[in-house]
């Protein structure tokens, strides 16, 4: 049976086709569709932006970028058209993600008690628009494998663009502490490289032809090279864990049900080992961490975490307002309250430090503890659904896609221990997570029926 007629485009779009066609008519023009273009623009805006290789001063960050606004509004118009066209799939997606929409809506609602209502309204409204664009894309998805392929192509292209920037603009792309590529600092570059590695590795696992496997391995290797030169420790560690999970998945497929016996045994061994180290360290967590880390302050993050924790307890229920704590101007910089003599008190004010370097503390600061718990529940719930779909998926390509989503959600939870990306409207990582959460609820059969 012709795969195009079933809504699975051979080498083409991952979205619902307009009509059935013969294989000979499948050409590059099938990529030039509104859903495909919207997905590509969504990813490029997240991972490249409108001002790559340039530092945005704090004052401009406070006002926002006009180019970004125009891009988002243009994409929103296309997304609203897709939502209307595939409204039944969009409604299903909304129903399955009510908690996600509730948290984003709460961010917008925080305008009413925000320290800076104008900033909160503008920044949370941009978050709502991003969610709507992601909904339009997710409602149009028919083939997860083809969707995964577009992610693979775009993120690999972004890595190549970064490496090209390193070669052509070394003064801007290389910092003393590591390669930052087209971003403002190395940790963001490492995060993007980690995402590219996970997408490429899992895409390769779902490949069927030898040529596709070679392409996938090459893309994974290139992304790993870029990740290594960024020297981003958090991203490198999470990438290693993610690749280990990929290996375990392949092992599980090979040995079958016997793998289920190994999992609890391995988990028990790890737990016993950790408990033993804790006891040998005289129940001192800092001393135990010192066995593995050369810097137990996490490059000074512990002071920043203490400050964020104390400040969040000033308004624990509703926070200071979404987007209304950092990047609020030099005079209103929250670090101005720190006493001189400490590195936080002496740091340049106005936006040099514009995050808590912990996503959970960050959400406590801006939307409060209850909303932070709901936000974490969204990610944990998505991870649970992704694992369920991974186990139940009959096709190799779909299993690889669900594994990719599960690893991304897992990495998101752990990445926010030292970085702030959780429910952050401008974070490339969470912009992708937003799309993946909605993708988990896509209904290919419903999307095809609506398109027809």
DRENNU-519779 format. One record per atom (N, C-alpha, C): residue in one letter; x, y, z. Coordinates in pm, whole numbers, plus 50000, padded with zeros to 5 digits. Layout:
residues N
aXYZ...
//
This chain:
residues 452
x500854988050000x500005000050000x500885012450000x500515022549924x501305034649915x501365041450051x502555044150102x502695050150234x502165064350236x502165071150122x501655084750119x500165084750146x499485074950096x498045074350117x497685071750262x498625066150339x498355063550481x498805075050570x499305085650509x499735097050588x501185096250632x501965086450580x503385085150615x504185088550490x504665100650481x505355104950360x506735098750354x507035092150246x508325085650229x509385096150200x510195098850305x511275108650287x510775122750279x509545125650317x509015139150302x508475144550431x507245149850427x506685157050539x506195147850648x506275152650773x505755145050885x504325149150916x503755157450829x502425162550856x501425157050756x500165159350785x499095153550704x499175158050560x499135148950463x499195152550323x497855157950274x497915165550168x496685170850111x495955160250033x496705151849959x496075141049884x497115130249858x496635118449824x497535107449793x498245110149661x499455104749651x500235106749530x501135094849509x501665093649390x502585082749359x503955086049412x504805075849435x506135078549488x506945087949401x506745087749272x507535096349185x507235111049206x506065114249262x505705128149281x506205133849412x506805125149496x507355129849622x508685136749594x508755149549611x509955157149582x510195167149692x511225175149672x511565185149772x510425194649796x509525196149698x508425205549715x507465201349826x507465188449860x506595184149968x507075189250104x508335193250111x508825199150234x508305213450252x507995220050142x507565233950148x506065234350176x505705230850299x504325231550344x504295240550467x503125245750499x503005254650614x503475247850744x503045235550773x503505229250896x505015227050901x505595222450789x507035220050787x507815233050804x507385243450734x508055256350745x507915262050885x506745260150945x506535265251081x507425257851180x507525244651166x508385236851255x509845241151241x510295242951118x511685247051095x511945260851152x511015270251130x511175283751184x511175283551337x510325275251395x510225273951541x511565269451599x512175259451536x513445254151584x514595263951563x514605270451447x515675279851418x515605292051510x514405296851538x514275308151629x514735304251770x514465291851809x514875287151942x516385285451951x517005279251850x518405275251861x519385285051796x518905293751709x519775303551645x519375317751684x518065320451682x517585333751716x517745343651603x517475356251633x517565366651532x518855374651541x519665371951644x520935379251658x522035369951707x522415360051625x523495350951665x524845357951669x525775352351745x527135357751757x527155372051810x526155375951886x526145389651938x525665389652083x526265398252162x525865399752303x524775410252311x523665406752376x522555416052391x522695422952526x522875436352529x523035443452656x521795441852744x521975443152877x520835441552969x519665450652938x519935463152898x518845472452868x517995467452752x518645461752651x517905456552536x517145443852574x517715435652663x516995423752708x515735427552782x515805438752857x514635443152932x513535447752837x513905454552729x512905459452634x512415448752538x513235438552514x512855428152419x513285431552278x513315421552193x513775423252055x512595424951961x512635435451880x511585437851782x511565426751677x512745422151636x512815411351536x512185398551589x512455395551717x511845383751779x510325384851781x509825396551813x508375398451819x507735396451683x508365401951581x507805400451446x507805385851403x508875378651437x508945364451403x507865356551474x507705359151604x506715351751682x505305354551632x505005367051603x503655370451555x503385364051420x504385364251332x504205357851200x503955342951215x504715336451301x504535322151325x503195319251391x502775328351479x501495326451548x500335326551449x500385335251350x499325335851249x499205322651175x500345317051136x500345304151067x499835293151160x500285293451288x499885283251384x498385283451410x497795295251419x496345296251442x495565290351325x496095292351204x495465286051088x495525270951094x496665265651138x496815251151150x495925245651262x495825252951372x494965248551482x493515247651437x493085257451360x491695257251311x491485245751212x492445243851124x492325233251024x492315219451089x493135217751191x493215204951262x492675206351404x491525212851414x491005216451546x490655204451632x490235193551570x489905181751652x491165176151717x492255175251642x493525170651699x494035180551803x493855193651777x494295203851872x493515202952003x492215200351993x491385198952114x491825186852195x492105175752126x492605163852196x493915166952267x494785174352199x496085177852255x495905186752378x494985196152370x494715205052483x494185197252603x493255188352579x492675180452687x493725171852758x494675166752680x495705158152738x496795166052810x496805179352792x497855187652852x497265199252932x496155196552999x495485207453074x496395213253182x497175204953247x498055209953352x499125219153295x499655215853179x500635224453113x500025238053081x498835238153024x498165250752990x497825258553117x497515251453226x497215258053353x498425265453406x499595259053402x500805265553452x501155277753368x501075276553236x501375287953149x500355299153173x499085295453191x498065305453221x498335312453353x498845305053452x499175310953582x500305321153567x501245318253477x502325327853452x501755341053403x500775340353312x500135352553263x499325359253373x498655351253456x497835356553564x498685363953668x499955360053682x500825366453781x501065381253751x500605386053637x500675400353607x500015408653716x498945403153776x498155410853872x498895413354003x499885405154039x500625407454163x502125409154137x502495410854014x503905411953977x504515424854030x505815424154061x506545436254097x506645445753979x506655440253858x506725448253736x505685442953638x504435447453651x503335441753571x503555442353420x504155453353375x504375454753231x505305444053177x506395441553249x507335431253208x506695417453212x505965414653320x505325401553333x504315399253223x503505409253194x502495407453089x503155404852954x504175412552921x504815411052790x505535397552779x506255393752885x507025381352879x506145368952889x505115369352971x504215357852981x503335356652856x502995367952794x502225367252670x503055360852559x504345364052556x505225357352459x505265342352485x505205338352611x505175324152648x503895317652596x502765324552612x501485319452562x501525317852410x502105327652341x502205326852195x503065314952153x504175312752225x505035301352194x504285288152212x503485287352318x502675275352342x501675273252229x501065283952181x500105282852072x500785278151943x501975283051917x502715278751798x503055263951809x503515259751927x503825245651947x502585236951931x501425241751975x500185234251960x499825232651813x500015243051735x499735242151591x500615231851523x501885231251564x502795221351506x502405207251549x502175205351679x501865192051732x500555186651675x499575195351656x498295190851603x498395186251458x499485190151390x499655186751248x500515174451226x501095169051334x502015157751319x501255145051287x501745137851189x501195124951151x502195113851180x503435115851140x504475105751158x505525110751256x505665103751367x506695107451463x508095105851405x508275095851324x509585093551265x509995105051174x509065109851093x509375121051005x509605133851086x508825135551192x509025146851282x510425146251344x510805134351389x512135132151446x513225135451343x512955132151218x513935134751112x514155149651093x513085157551100x513235172051086x514015177751205x513725172851325x514515177051441x515995173851421x516245161851371x517625157351346x518325166551246x517645169651136x518255177851031x518545191951081x517595198051151x517765211851196x518845212851304x518805204151403x519805205051512x521205201851462x521305192551367x522625189851309x523125202051232x522215208551160x522595220851090x523035231851185x522385232851300x522765242851401x524165240051453x524485227351477x525845223851523x526875227551418x526585224551292x527515228151184x527685243251175x526595250651196x526685265351195x527575270251308x527465264051424x528335267751536x529795265151505x530085253451447x531475250251413x532005259551305x531155263451212x531555273151110x531885286551174x531085290451272x531345302851343x532665302351419x532965290751477x534235289251548x535405291051451x535245285751330x536325286651231x536475300851175x535345307551151x535375320651085x535445332251183x534855330551301x534805341551400x535315336551536x536555332351542x537065326751669x537035336651784x537205349451754x537215359451860x535875360551931x534775358051860x533455358851918x532955345251966x533395334651900x532845321351928x533625313752035x534825318452070x535645311452167x535895320552286x535515316052405x535725323352529x536855316652607x537425323552706x538525317652783x538155304552853x536895302952891x536515290952965x535915280052878x535835282252745x535295272052655x534655278252532x534375269952435x533755274652311x532275277652336x531825289252292x530435293052310x529675293852178x530375292352066x529695292351938x528945305151912x527705304051866x526915315951835x526125321051956x526425315552074x525675319352194x526505328752282x525925333152393x526605343052476x527515336752580x527365323952607x528255317252700x528245302152675x529255295452731x529525281552696x528435271952742x527765274752854x526765265452904x525575264152810x525205275252747x524115274452650x524555266652527x525805268752484x526325261152371x526365246252404x526805242852525x526825228852567x525435222752572x524465230552617x523085225652623x522565222252484x522815231052387x522375228452250x523085216152193x524375214752223x525105202952176x524545190252238x524195190652366x523595179052432x522285175152363x521455185052333x520195182352265x520445175852129x521415181152055x521715175851922x522215161451931x523025158352032x523525144652049x522385134952076x521485138652168x520365129952202x519465127552081x519165138252008x518305136851890x518985128151784x520265130551758x520975123051654x521155108451692x521515105851817x521745092051861x520465083851854x519365089451902x518095082051899x517565080651756x517785090951674x517365089851533x518115078451465x519395077151495x520205066351438x519675052751481x519205051751606x518675039151656x517405035051582x516695044651528x515485041651453x515705040251303x516945042251258x517235041451116x517225026951068x516845025150943x516765011650886x517815009050780x518205019250705x519185017350599x520595020150651x521575013950586x522965015950625x523375030450605x522905036750498x523255050750471x522745059850582x521515057350629x520955065550736x521725063650866x522135051350894x522905048751015x524245056151011x524895056050895x526165063050880x525955078150902x524895083650843x524595097950862x524355101151009x523585092651074x523275095051214x524485094351304x525355084451280x526575083251360x527505095051336x527585099451211x528435111051180x527925123551250x526595125751245x526005137451312x526215136751462x526065124851519x526285123151663x527725126351699x528655121451618x530075124151644x530415138851636x529885145851536x530145160251521x529595167851642x528375164451683x527775171151799x528575168351927x529095156251941x529925152952057x531215161052058x531795163151942x533015171351933x532715185551981x531605191251932x531255204851974x530955205352124x530265195252174x529975194752317x531255194452399x532245186852354x533505185552428x534245198852437x534275206252326x535035218852327x534315229952402x533005228352429x532315238452511x532725237552658x533145225752702x533535223352841x532385225752938x531185223652894x530015225152979x529805212153057x530155212253185x530175199953263x528785193953280x527785202253307x526425197053327x525925189953202x526095196353087x525615190452962x526405177952925x527705178152951x528525166352921x528115154553007x527855157053135x527425146253223x526085140553183x525125149353152x523795144553113x523835137452979x524715141752889x524855134852761x525395120752782x526375119452870x526925106152899x525855096952956x525035102053047x523965094053105x522935090252999x522595099852913x521615097152808x522105086552711x523375087252673x523935077152583x523975063452652x524205063552783x524175050952857x522765044852854x521745053252866x520375048452857x520075042952717x520645049352615x520475044152478x521085030152469x522255028352529x522875015152529x522035004952604x521455008852717x520584999852791x519344996252711x518825005852636x517645003152553x517974992752446x519124994352382x519544984452282x519754970852345x520324970752465x520524958152537x519194951652571x518234959852613x516904954552647x516234948352525x516404954752410x515814949252287x516474935952250x517754934652282x518474922552242x518184910752333x518174913052467x518034901752558x516594899652605x515694909052572x514274906952598x513904907552745x512964899052789x512424899752926x513474898253036x514594891853006x515614890253110x516154903553158x516024913853073x516504927153112x515744932453232x514464928653243x513644933353356x514214928653489x514934917453491x515544912553614x516804920353650x517474925853547x518714933053571x518474947053627x517344953253592x517084967153631x517014968753782x516164961253854x516134963053999x517454959154067x518154949354010x519434945454069x520454956754056x520504962953938x521434974053917x521054986054003x519734988954013x519275000254095x519624997854241x519444985454290x519804982354429x521274983854455x522094979854356x523544981054371x523964995654379x523385004054292x523715018254294x523285024654425x522085021154473x521595026854598x522485022754715x522865009854719x523725005154827x525095011854822x525615013754701x526925020354686x526865034854735x525795041854696x525645055754741x525505056854890x524715047854950x524545047955094x525875044855165x526645035555110x527945032355168x528895044155165x528935051355053x529785063155044x529355073955142x528035075455160x527505085455253x527935082255396x527905069455430x528315065255564x529815067455584x530625063655482x532075065255491x532475080055497x531595088755447x531875103255450x531345109655577x531035101455679x530515106355808x529215114255789x528405109655698x527095115555672x527195130255632x528295133755568x528525147455521x528385147455369x527275153455319x527015153355175x528095160955099x528575172155155x529615179855088x530905171955074x531225164455179x532435156255174x532295145055071x531095139155063x530885128554965x530985133954823x530385145754801x530475151754667x531925154954632x532735158154735x534135161254710x534935149554656x534395137354672x535055125654616x534985125554464x533975132354410x533755132154265x533945145854200x533815156654278x533865170154224x535055177754281x535725185254197x536825193654243x536315206654303x535085210554268x534505223054318x533095220054369x532965218354500x531665215154557x530755227354570x531285239354537x530435251354536x529745253054401x530085244154305x529515245054169x529765258954111x531055262754111x531525275854060x530745287454122x530585286954253x529945297954324x528445297954322x527855287554265x526395287154258x525745285754396x526475279954492x525875277854623x525465291054689x526265301554671x525885314754725x524635320154654x524595318354523x523445322954446x522185315154485x522345302154509x521205293954550x520685298354687x521595301354779x521185305954911x520405319054902x520885328154817x520195340754797x518805338454736x518725329954636x517445327254570x516465320554667x516965311454749x516105304554846x515525314454948x516395322955003x515915332755102x514905342455040x515195346654918x514305356354854x512965349954816x512995337354775x511745330654737x510825328954856x511395327754977x510575326055097x509885339055139x510285350255078x509595362855106x508175362655047x508015355954932x506705354854867x506535340554816x506365331054906x506405316954867x505185312054790x504035318554804x502815313154745x502645317054598x502945329454564x502685334154428x503915339754357x505015341654430x506235346554368x506175361354336x507205366054269x507345380254236x506735383754100x506215373854030x505665376353897x506555370353791x505935363653694x506715356853589x507545366953511x508855364353501x509745373253426x509985386553492x509685387553623x509775400453691x510805400453802x511785391553795x512825391353899x514175395353841x514575388953732x515845392353667x515585401153545x516665407553496x516575416253378x515485426753396x515545433653510x514565444253539x515235457953547x516435458953496x517155471653498x518215472053607x519235480253585x520375480853678x519945485753816x519075495653821x518655501353950x517875491054031x517055483153962x516185473554031x516765459554039x518025457954002x518635444654004x518515438554144x517975426254156x517795420254289x519085418254366x520215417254295x521495415354364x521995428154431x521295439454405x521695452054469x521525451454620x520675442354667x520465441054812x521585433354882x522485427154803x523585419554863x524635429054920x525235425055031x526245433255095x527555432955016x528225444455002x529535444654935x530525435955011x531475430554938x532475421854999x532325407354957x531115403554917x530895390254862x530925391354710x531125379954645x531225380754499x529885384554437x528775380754501x527465384854451x527225399654475x527725404654587x527535418754616x528405427854530x529535422754484x530465430854405x530295429054255x529475419454213x529325416954070x528615428854003x528925431253877x528285442053803x526775439853799x526045450253829x524585449153834x523995452353696x522745448553680x522025452153557x521705440453468x522225428453498x521855417153414x522975407553382x524175409953440x525265400453418x524855386753469x524245386353588x523625374153640x522125375853627x521505367853545x520065369553521x519295356453538x519795347753625x519085335453658x519625329953789x518835321153850x519235315253978x520145303153961x520365298953837x521145286853807x520575274553877x519275274853896x518525263253943x517075265653903x516565257253813x515235259753758x514135259153861x514305251153964x513265249754067x513225262154156x514395267154196x514435279654270x513945291254184x514265290654055x513835301353963x512315302453960x511645291153949x510175291353946x509605295554081x510235291554190x509785296154322x509855311354331x510885317254273x511035331654276x509935338854199x509545333454084x508655341053995x507185337054003x506875324254033x505465320254039x505125312754167x506065311054259x505775305254388x505935290154394x505885284954516x506125270754539x505025261854481x503725264654503x502685255754448x502755254454296x502935265654226x503015265154080x504275257954035x505375259554111x506595252254077x506365237154085x505645232754187x505355218454201x504515213554084x503535221554042x502715217753926x503575217053799x504515226353784x505385226453666x506235213853662x506775209953776x507575197653782x506695185553751x505445185853800x504515174853773x504245173453624x504225184653551x504035184153406x505165176153341x506405178853380x507555172053319x507585157353361x507365154753490x507375140853538x506255132953472x505065138953460x503955132153393x504265129353247x504895138953180x505295136753041x506305125553027x507245124953122x508245114253119x507575100653136x506605099853226x505875087353248x505135083053121x504465092553056x503735089452932x504695085152823x505845092052812x506825088652709x507335074352727x507605070452852x508065056752877x506975046752843x505735049852876x504625041052840x504545039252689x504615050352617x504535049752469x505755042352412x506905044152476x508115037252430x507945022152439x507405017552550x507215003252569x506164997752473x505105005552449x503975000652370x504155002252220x505055011252176x505195014052033x505625001651957x504924998151848x505274985951774x506404987951674x506595000251625x507565002751519x508885007751577x509955003851511x511295007551557x511495022651555x511035029251449x511205043651440x510465051151548x509225046851578x508435053351682x509065051051820x509605038951843x510285036351970x511455045851989x512215048051882x513355057251890x512895071451920x511765075551862x511245089051886x510785090652030x510085080752082x509635081552221x510815080852318x511855073452282x513065073152364x513705086952366x513735093552250x514285107152243x513505116552335x512175115952330x511355124752414x511585121752562x511645108752597x511875105052736x513225110052786x514265108752704x515595113352744x515635128552757x514925135652670x514875150252679x514205154652809x513115148252844x512405151852967x513245148353090x513925136853085x514835133053193x515955143353207x516545147253096x517625157053099x517125170653148x515885174153111x515335186753157x515245187253309x514805176453371x514695175953516x516045177753584x517065170953533x518385171653596x519165184053555x518945188953435x519645200853389x519315212853477x518105212953533x517675224253614x518195223953756x519035214253788x519715214353917x520785225253919x521425227753805x522485237953799x522205249153699x521155247853619x520795258353523x519305261353535x518875272553479x517465276453486x516865276353345x516195265453311x515515264453182x514065260153197x513665255353312x512335249753334x511265260753322x510395259453224x509315269053200x509845283253178x511055284253122x511605297253088x511325299952940x510655310752912x510115313552778x511215315052673x512425319552714x513485322252617x514525311152610x514315300252683x515295289452685x515085280352564x516105278352481x515955269152368x515545255152412x516075250952527x515755237552577x514265236252608x513715245952681x512305244452716x511385247252599x511795255552505x510985257552385x510815244152312x511885236152308x511785222752249x510945213652337x511155214052469x510375205652561x508895208352547x508525220952531x507125224752513x506515217452394x507255217152284x506785210252164x506705195252186x507695189552253x507715175152275x506585170652368x506275178652469x505165175252558x503845174552481x503635183952391x502415183952311x502445172652208x503635169552158x503755158852059x503335145352117x503565143452247x503165130852311x501665128452298x500895139052279x499435137752272x498915137852129x499805137952029x499355138651891x498595125951854x497585127251771x496765116151726x496875115251574x497775107251519x497955106651375x496665103551300x495865094151350x494655090751279x493685102451275x493595109851387x492715121451391x493225132551300x494555134551297x495125145151212x494885142251066x495055129651026x494825125950886x493375127850848x492465123550935x491035124850907x490645139450892x491195148050980x490875162150973x491405168250844x492625164650806x493215170250684x492415165850561x492005153150560x491235148450445x489865155250437
//
